[in-house]
Amino acid sequence: MSSIEIDEKKYPDQKSISEYMQKSENKTDCALKIFETEETVKFPQYILDAINWEYVQK
């Protein structure tokens, strides 16, 4: 199992994991698992930029 508990045998590569995570019935569950994990998550720069932009706007 991965850090967000996706079965790596069922979803063996980045493409299949991405497709799983983008399905509407899995989005909330995946987001919560990412938020709650104690492992380090490396977010893409565009996500970090969006968070920073939103924070600066307030």
Secondary structure as UniProt FT lines:
FT   TURN            3..4
FT   TURN            8..10
FT   HELIX           14..22
FT   TURN            24..26
FT   HELIX           27..36
FT   HELIX           45..57
//
